[in-house]
Amino acid sequence: AQSVAQPEDQVNVAEGNPLTVKCTYSVSGNPYLFWYVQYPNRGLQFLLKYITGDNLVKGSYGFEAEFNKSQTSFHLKKPSALVSDSALYFCAVRPSKAAGNKLTFGGGTRVLVKP
Amino acid sequence: NAGVTQTPKFQVLKTGQSMTLQCAQDMNHNSMYWYRQDPGMGLRLIYYSASEGTTDKGEVPNGYNVSRLNKREFSLRLESAAPSQTSVYFCASKTPYEQYFGPGTRLTVT
């Protein structure tokens, strides 16, 4: 069975500093990996995905993520965090070949960016 | 293009009451999903529908039923609500690589 771990419940960072949100996964075969962001009282918004190709994926709002197959990780990064990046972030995975295309989500990491 | 819409946004039920959560998408997607979100547990899949006329159970289907009325609409029904079903419910539809989420329904069962 596939699984996703986001080991940090909360990440605190000062505005302007680099932001990293960790994600590790377990899946049979090659993974499709995703990051979503949820702002207060809103639904989830897609940030970026890894399907194949370059291990460094660039997404919305200046975010990027690096796929590391040997470490089964897909950490989300932003070089310079903004206060408006404060939100709940979810990592998700599914096998590249899977009937039903069901995503498995991590538990979420709350990011708090302080001015 | 409204994307994925859900109604209602908020609902309070008493134990044993029934209700239906509505979801519609205007992106012509085949697949639609219902999730529940609980603190510290991420999103858990309740039911999904890979195409019009088909539905399948997800991770936590007990206490729920679904109907894929047509390609646009996918409803979630609670026949006899229980306090354990207090949660935020999200509907989603998808392309092969990306899921689009609705704004959510916050349900409280007392």
Chai-1 contact restraints between the chains, C-beta under 6 A:
chainA,res_idxA,chainB,res_idxB,connection_type,confidence,min_distance_angstrom,max_distance_angstrom,comment,restraint_id
A,G43,B,F90,contact,1.0,0.0,6.0,A-B,restraint_1
A,G43,B,F101,contact,1.0,0.0,6.0,A-B,restraint_2
A,G43,B,G102,contact,1.0,0.0,6.0,A-B,restraint_3
A,G43,B,P103,contact,1.0,0.0,6.0,A-B,restraint_4
A,G43,B,G104,contact,1.0,0.0,6.0,A-B,restraint_5
A,L44,B,F101,contact,1.0,0.0,6.0,A-B,restraint_6
A,F46,B,E98,contact,1.0,0.0,6.0,A-B,restraint_7
A,K49,B,Y97,contact,1.0,0.0,6.0,A-B,restraint_8
A,F105,B,G42,contact,1.0,0.0,6.0,A-B,restraint_9
A,F105,B,L43,contact,1.0,0.0,6.0,A-B,restraint_10
A,G106,B,G42,contact,1.0,0.0,6.0,A-B,restraint_11
A,G107,B,G40,contact,1.0,0.0,6.0,A-B,restraint_12
A,G107,B,G42,contact,1.0,0.0,6.0,A-B,restraint_13
A,G108,B,G42,contact,1.0,0.0,6.0,A-B,restraint_14
